[in-house]
Amino acid sequence: MSTTNEQGAALSHQAMLEAILDTVKGLRLDYDTLNTKMNRLEALTSTPNLATTESRRERTNTGSPTVSDSGMALHSPDSAVAPTSPKSPTTSMSTRQSLSTGSPYTSRVVLTTYPGQAGIKPTKLDWGNPDPKQRGPVIASRNPTSIGLRNAIGAHGGSYCIYHALSVAIGALPATHRPDLENTEPPVKIGPHPQWADPTKLVSMDPFGHLVQQHFKTEIDAGLDIRPSIAVTKAHMQLPEIAEAVRKGRLPIDGKIVINDQGDIKVTKAAVEPVWYLPGVAARFGIDEAVLRRCIFEDTGGMYPELITRPDLKVFLPPIGGLTVYIFGPVEHMSDPTKKLTLRVHDECNGSDVFGSDICTCRPYLMYGIEEAVKTAQQGGSGVIVYFRKEGRALGEITKYLVYNARKRSQDKASEYFQRTENVAGVKDARFQALMPDVLHWLGITKIDRMMSMSNMKYDAIVDAGIEIKERCAIPDELIPPDSRVEIDAKIAAGYFTASGKVPDEKDLQAVQGRTWEWDEIQH
């Protein structure tokens, strides 16, 4: 039976590859016709285009399409893009602005590119190489100086890349703007760590993403659009729960971490943008890279066709939220196995974390984790909070609120907690913690003395990544809001850690009920 299943999987994989190949061939069949139309339309524009002249000469000499002449390229002199700001720098002739529209782009729209295409020479990227110069920079920008040298699909900024595009569209930002990285280097030293040289341990972020100013300055100065995907800074934190802990004497004022009687805390912060090494991501989830590429392509509405047409590009910058790391104590203590480390990995919950909703334990657990992390740092170790942008179990706030409605309209029992989410989303949790440990490897963490989490998914992912966890710490009962008892008991029954060791059975879950709405509160 195993052999039959393997043969069936191989046939399915082969069929998918053949289908993709047929699609690519179909896209290129009409190239000559499109090329003729492009040349005719080109003649209608009033401004010379040296890039087009060069590309036409190259087509004549090689018979193959250039960067601007991909099999899916379209050309329209009337394609209107909002004009750039009057203060915007003039673009080069190769990025000619249309005099009729003020467009910051060429009149030819490049929808996709192909391996081996004339003008396409991806910058070498040897993922997992410990030498950043040998590893190479991640280049995703479609800036004219970089578009032929890109070695990554997608755009910097994660989900914020759309706001960047909007800024260009309304003329608030020049399309050719490149960030001035002077004085943006990290104020503390993070890495390199041995884990950075293992291509299986870091597959969802660029370990050198905070050091591009240092390692690739020559390339940046030469015109390559290379951007950081990690930024590190220092700050002070002010939280009412921490101020209360100081007032009650649970946290002493040491002047180094807790600096005053208001409970202000010194912290080192790192913001991380996702950078996916697709072969590694696929392997982490035990799926084929072709399947991963196709699913991302389809489920983003075909947003990134190069996921299909550029199998040679192995890095993808997905349009999703990143993460933030909050470090208490010296950063070098995190990777020192002789120092104690307290860690909480926290997934975003805007309603609770920011606005104090009592339907879940998210903010109380986060504050408890921060307090314990600060205590460990004050005792000579370090404390780390990793905050992932995975709102509503990575299902989003819309789905979360729909689930809340369904729960509150139907008695809100713990026995039905996960089913309500599955009814709306089709899956009870989309966080899939397999990629989560990457940031711990980036920080050089090899063991965790106190893990401030009850999540079995997080625990299993960290331990499977080879990181030791010595102690698991549940949220104290006195910090659990009454209405969130539904959530916590359902999670414990599903496999979450509990210090008491008591796991609710079905009868227990039936008896746990949250606050429900009064019918006169519901408008029909």
N, C-alpha and C positions, 0 to 999 in steps of 0.2 A: 504493500500500500504506500509506503514511504517513497519508493522509486516512482510509482505512478504519480504521486503528488508533485514530486520534483520535476518530472517530465511535463506535467500540466503547467507548472509555474514557469518552466523554461519556454514552453510554447506561447504562454500568455505574454511573457516578456518580449519574445521575438516578434509576436504580432503587434505589440505596442510600438516597438522600434520601427517596424516596417510601416506602420501607419504614420508615424512621425516623419519618416523619410519620404513617404509619398506626399505628405503635406508640404514639406520643404521643396520637393521637386515641382509640385504644382505652383508654388509661389514664384518659382523662377522661370516657368515655361514662357510667360508673357513678357520676359525682360526686354527683348528686342523691341516689342511693340511699345512698351512703356518708355524705353529709351528714346525712340523716335518722337513720341509725344513730348517728352521733356525737352528735347532739343528745339522743337517747334515753339513750345511755350517760352523757352528761354529767349528766343529771338524777339519776343514781344516786350521784354523788359528793357528799360532805357539805360540801366547802369551796367557797365561791363562787370563781369564776374571772373576774376582770374582763376579762382578755384575750379569753376566750371570749365574754363578753357583748358586747364591742366587735366581735369578729369576726362574731357572729351578726347584729348590727345592720348591719354593713357588707355582709354577704351580702344582707340584705333590701333595702338601698338600691341595691346595685350589681349583684347577681345574679352576681358573680364571686367565686372563691375567694380567701381571704386567705393570708398566709404559713403560718398553721397549718392551712389547709384545701386544701392542694395535692391534685391529683387522685390522689396516691398516699398521702395521709395516712391513718393508722390511729389509732384511739382505743380504749384499753382501760384501764379503771380498775384492772385487776388486774395490769398490766405491772409486774413487780417489778424495781427497780434497787437495788443495795446502798445503804444509808443513808449520808449524809455524816457526817463527823466531828462530834461534839458541839460542837467549837470553830468549826465552819464558820459563816460569816456567813449570816444569814437572807436568803433571796432575796425579790425583790419579788413582788407579787401576780401580775404578768404572767408570772412564772416559778414559779408556785405549786408547792410541794412537796405530794405526796400524803400525807395524814395516815396512811393505812393502810400505806404502804410506806416513807416517808421519802425518796422519790425526789427527786433534785435537779432533775429535768426536769418539764415539763408532761406531763399524762397523754396528750396527743396526740403521736404520733410523726410527724415530718415526714421523709418519705423523699426527696422532691425538690421542686423549685420550677420555675416556668415564667416566661418573659419576659412582662412586662405584667401579671403577677398583682398583685392588690391588695396593697399593703404591701411589694412588691418594688421597691426603688429603689436599684440598685447605685451605689456611689460612683464618680464619674468616674475613669477610669484611661486616660490617654493614653500608651501605651507608647512610649518613645523620646523623650519630651519632656525637654529638658535642664533645665527648671525643675522641681524636685521638687514644688513646690506645685501647679503646673499638671499635672504628670504624675499626681499623686495617690498615696495610700498603697495598698498591697496589703492587702486585708481578707479573711481566709478564715474567721475565727472564727464559730462558730454560737452564741456567747454571745448571750443575748436582746437585748442592746443593739446587736448588730452583724448579726444574722442577716438582716435585711431589707436591709442596706446592703452586704452582701458583694459583692465584685467578683472573687472568686477561688474556685475549686473546690479541695477538698482540706483538708489540715490542716498546721499548722506542726509542725516536728520531724522531717520525713522519716519514716524507718522507726521512729523513736522515738515517733511519735504513738500507737502502740498501747500502749506502756508508760504514757503519760499517761492514756489511757482506763482502764487497769487501776488506776492510782492513784486515779482518781475512783470506780471501781466498788467498791473495798474501803474507801472512806472516808478514805483517806490524803490526798486532795487535794479541796478544794471544787470543784465543777463550774464555779463562777463566778469562780474565781481568775484574777486578771490580774497579770502580772509587774510588780514595782516596778522601774522602769528608772533610778532615781536612781543616778548615778555609774557607769553602765554604758557611757558613751560611749567611743569608741576613743581610746587614748592617743597615737595618731599620725594624721596626716592622709593619707588615701588618696582621691584624686580631688577634685573631678570632673575627668574626662578627656574629650576630644572624642569618644571612642568611645562614651561613655554616651548621646550624642544620636543615635546611629545604631541604629534598631530592628532592623537586620539583624545587628549585631555582638554584641549581648547579648540572647539569647533564652532562656537557661536559668538565669539568676540575676537578682536585682533589684539594680541598681547602687547604689541608695539604701538597700539593706537594712541597712546598718550605721549609718544616720543617722536612723532614724525618731524617736529620742528628740529630735533636734534639729529636724527639719523638720515633724514632725506632733505636736508637744507640745500644741498647742491642741486638736486633735482627740482626742488621748488623754485629756487632762484633762476633755474634754466627755463622755467615756464610751465612745468607740470603742475596740474591742479591736484595736489595731494593734501588731504584734510584729516585732522585728528578725528578719531572715533571715540576717544576717551579724554576727559578733562579732569584734572585733580586740583583742588583748592583747599583753603582752610577757612573756618568760619566759627561763629558762636551760635549756640542753640538756646532758645528760651521756650520751655514747656511748663505749663501749670502743674502737671503731675510731678515733674522733677523739682520744681520750686517747693511743692508741698513736702516731698521727700527730704529736702534740705531743712525746712522748718521743723519737721518732726524728728530730725536727727538721724534718719536712715542713711543719708549721704552727707559726709563731712565736707567742709570747705577746705580744699587742699591748696588752692591757688594755682594749680597746674591744669587740672581738668575741670573741677567745679570751682569757679573763680570768685564767687561772691554769695551773699546771703539771699539773693534773688534766684539762685540756682542756675546762673548762666554757665554753659558748658562749652569748653573748647573741643572742636571736632575737625577731623580731616575728611573731606568729601571727594568722591569720585563719581562722575556721571559716565555711564557706558552706553554706547550705541551698538545695537546688534550688527555683527558682521558674521555671516554664516558661510562656513566652508562646507559646501553642499555634500561632497562625498562623506565627510565626517558626520554631518547631521543625519544623513540617511542611515549610516551605519549605527549611529546611536539609537535610532528607533527601530533598527532591524528591517528596513525597507530598501527597495532599489532606488538609486538616485534618479533614474528616469521617471519612476512613479512620483517621487517627491516633486520634481520639476513640473511634471504635467499637472499635478493637483494644485500647486501654487499658481501656475499659469491660468488654469481654468477658474479657480475660486477667487482670483483677483480681477476677473473680467477680462483676461488677456492683457493685463497691464504691462507685463514684461515678456514680450515675444522671444527675447534672447534666451530665456530659460529653455526654449525649444530649439532655436536656431544656432545657439552658441554653446554646444556641449564642452567646448574647450575652456570656457570661462567657468571656473569652479567656485567662485566667491559671489555671494549675493547679499546685498544690503536690504533687508526686508522692511516694508513700511509699517513697522510695529513699534510699540513702546520699548524703551530700554530699561535700565536699572540705575539705582544710585546706591553707593556704598558709604556708610557713615562709620568712621573709625575713631575709637576713643583710646587714647594712650599712644605711645610711640608706634609708628607703622611697622618698624622692624620686628616688634614683638609678635606680630601675627604669624610670621613664618618661623619663629624660634620655638622648637618643641619643648624647651625648658620653661617657657612662660605659659601661664594659664590663659585660655581664650574662652570668652563667652560670646556666643553667636545667636542671632535670630535672623532667619530668612523670612521676609514678610512680603506677601502679595497684596498689592494695592486694593484698598477698599475706601473709596472717596466718602461714602455716606458715613462710615464710622470714623475713619482716620481723621477726617477734616471736620465733619459736621456732627459727630458724636451720636449717631444713630445707635440705639441699644438693641437692635435686632440680632447683632453678632458680637463676637468678642474681639474684633480686630484691633480697635484702638486700645482697649485695656491691655491686651497681650503685647502690643507694640510698646506701650509705655513701660510695662513690666520688663520687657526685654531690654529697653534702653537703660532703665535703672540698674539692672543687674550687670549690664555691659560696662557701665560707668564704675560700678563697685569693683569689678575685676580689674579694670584699668588702674584704679586708685591703689589696688593691692599689688601693683607691679606687673600685671599682665596686660591684656588688651581686650577690648570689646568691639564687636562688629555687628552692624545692622545692614542687611542687604535688602533693599526695597525694590521689588519688581513691579513694573507697570503691567499688571495682569488683572485689570479690573473685572470683578464679577467672575472669578475663576477663569479668566481669559475668554469669557463669553460676552463681556461688555455690560455696561450699566443698563441698557435697554432690556436685555434678557433678564438681568437681575431683578429689575423692578416688575417685569411681567410675572416672574416667579413669586415675588413678594405678594402681588395681587392674588395669585392662585392660592398661595398658602393661607392668607388672611381670610379668604372667602370660603375656606373649607377646613375650619377648626385648627389648622396649623399644628398638626401633631408631628412629633419626632419620627414616628414610624413611616411618615410619608415625605420626609424632608428631601431626600435625594430624588424621589420619583417626580416631585413637582418640577425640579430643574430639568430632568430628562424629558418630561412631557413637552416643555417649551423648546429646549435646545437640542434634544436628541442625544445628549451626552451629559453626564452629571458633573464633569470637571474637564476643562480643556487646558489646564496648566501643564500637564505632562512634564514632570520635573526633571526629565532626563538631561536637559541642557543647563539646568540650574547650577550644578557644581562647577561649571567652567569658571565662574568669577572667583570661586574659592581657590582654584588652581592658579588663577592670575595673581591672587594675593599671596600665594606661596603657602597656604594653609595645608598642613598635613594631619593635624588632629584638633579636635574640638573638645574642650573640657566640659563645657555646659552648653547644651543645645536647647534654646528656649523655643521649643516647638513640640506639639503633640502629633504633627502630621506624619503618618506612616510613609506617604509618598516622598516627602522631603528626606526623611531619615534613610529610606532605602536607596534613594538616588545618591546621597552623599557617601554612604557606606560602600555602595557598589562602585563609586568612583575612587575607592581606596583611601578615603579619609576616615580616621577613627573618631567615633563619638563616645566619650566616656560616661556622660550623664545626660539624661533627657529631663527637661523641667516643664511640667504642666502648669497652666495658668491656675493660680490659687482660687479656690471657690469663691472667696469674698470679692474677687474682681469680676465675676461673671454676672452680667446684668440678667435680671429675671427672664426677660423676653428672649434672651439668647440661649436659654437652657435647651431649647429645641435643637438648635444647631450643634451644641457641644455634645449632647447625648447621642444624637444621630451619628456624629463623626466617631465617637468612641465605639459605638456598636459596629461601625464600618471598618474599624481597625486602628483608629487613632490611639496614641499612648495615653494611659491614665495612671497617675501615681498611686491611686487606691487599688488598682488591679481589678476593680469591679466593672464588668462590661454589661450594659443594659441588654436584656433580652426583648423579644417582641412585645411581651406583656408590659414591660417597663416603658418601652417607647410609646405604646398606646396611651399611657397615662401622662406623658409629658406633653403639655399643650401650651402654646404661646398666646400672647394677647391677641384677641381678634377684634375686628371693627364692629362698632354698633351699626345696625342696618340703616339708621337715620344719617350715618356719615357717608353712605354710598349713594352717589347720584346716578340714576339710570337714564 
